[in-house]
Structure formats: structure tokens, C-alpha cells
Amino acid sequence: MSGQLGWRHGLRLVVVLAVLGAAAFPLYWMFVTSLTPSAALFSTRPQLLPRLSELQTYAEAFTRIPVATWLLNSAIIAAGTTVLSIGLAIFPAYAMSRFRFRGKLGVGLGLFATQMLPEAMLVVPLYAIFSDLALLNTLGGLILANTAFTVPVVTWLLKGAIDGVPIEVEEAARVDGCSPSGIVLSIVIPLVAPSLAAAAVIAFFHGWNEYVFAQTLLSAEGLKPASVGLAGFVGELSTPIHSVMAIGVLYTVPAIVFYLFVQRYVVAGMTAGSVKG
């Protein structure tokens, strides 16, 4: 019996390692390609191991190309979009979950309707509005534009999570003298922490990867995010593939680190009530 269990455990381990390898292989291939000279990229024999002697590609990315500025701008945009989206969505989500008011269904449908319009359709009117408000060529303006697209999704996500919070918990806090805002901030938010983490992932990756608004609303070189800067390497006649891959690795790693950091809170929240004391 123990031998059969060991065989099943080994099989599961092999399957998990295979899935992890398939998921990590694209990043590894980007790293190998970034360290492969252009002349060797199109050889008949693929380069499977990285050439560590070509690490100067990454040094050149920081010396000849403003990659550090691009990554910093992307981090500011993504972090601002995440914080602003959650801050603007938490109270409407609570209101839609707990209160009954006229037009509640219309508000919910209106939030859904915002997701039906592609960004490309809104670029021209948004550009005109931002021009009148002096928000062009500002990271704050781009954060606002991204937040407008993420708030509806975050609101519905948090609304569903708040629906699962027992109303008796809030009633007990209200009896103890807790204010309405205190109930949301001190009681509800900790209980929906896993959903907050999921909402943070959605908002962060939208701000990190967004291209259309960034390309349109920002024209100053010092304000470009990495998504726009990386796309600028695709030339009409030639494209430095190894440089593109090097910047792609630098662009991907921070997003993976953020996801791994937030994932622990999602898993912790999901398993918090699975063990009885």
C-alpha cells in the first residue's frame, strides 16, 4: 500500500514539475535569446544554454537605453493605478452589497457597460479632455485613465466578496459603537483581504502592461513606461532581437515578483478558515 502511495506521489510530483517547467520556459527562452548574438539567432542548431559571456547586453540596456527610467515610470503607473482603484472601489462595492437604493441595478449595469468599450475608441475624446485639464504628459493623468478602466472590475470583485461577509459581524461592531467608515476599514477590509489581493493583481497588471493610453497621452521621453519603450525597438528595417529580449526579461521579472508577493496573501486568506482551533 505504501509503495502505491509513493508511486502516486512521484507521479504527481513529475506532473507538477512538468507544468512548472512549461510555465517558466518562455522566460528562460527570453533570457537565453537575450544572451545570444544576432548572428547566432538564426542558426540551424538552437542555442539552449545561455552564453554568460554576453551579459554585457544587460549592462548596455542600462547605459545606452533608459530602461531604469522606463521601469520606474511603469512601477509608478502600476502602483498608482492599484492604490487608486482599490480606494475608489471599496466604498461603492460596500454600498452595492449592503444598501438598497433606487437605481442600484442601473449602477451595476453601468459598471458592466464601461467594459464593453475598447480603449481605442476612447483615445480621441480622452485626449481632448486631458488637454483641457492639462493632464497630458503627466503620469497622474495616465493613472487616472487606467483607473477608469479598472474601478468597475474591482468594484464588482469586491462587491461579491463583501456579499460573503456575515452581516452579524457588522451588527456586532455597530453595537460596540463602531462608525460606518470604521466598519468598512476595520471589519470588512480584513475579511475580504484575499479578494483585495486579487483586485490588486488585476489593477497592477493593467497599469503595468497598458500601451494605448500610454502611447497617446505621453510624448515626453522621460515619462515613457516600459511597454512603450519596448515597442519602440521594433524597427521597420531591423529589430535588435537580443536587446528586445533583454529588456523583456527586465520588464517581466518585476511583475512576476509582485504576483508571487501578493499570491501568498490570497492563499493565506483562502486557507485561514480551513483549520479549526
Secondary structure, 3 states (H helix, E strand, C coil): CHHHHHHHHHHHHHHHHHHHHHHHHHHHHHHHHHCCCHHHCCCCCCCCCCCHHHCHHHHHHHHCCCHHHHHHHHHHHHHHHHHHHHHHHHHHHHHHHHCCCCCHHHHHHHHHHHHHCCHHHHHHHHHHHHHHCCCCCCHHHHHHHHHHHHHHHHHHHHHHHHHCCCHHHHHHHHHCCCCHHHHHHHHHHHHCHHHHHHHHHHHHHHHHHCCHHHHHHCCCHHHCCHHHHHHCCCCCCCCCHHHHHHHHHHHHHHHHHHHHHHHHHHHHHHHCCCCCC
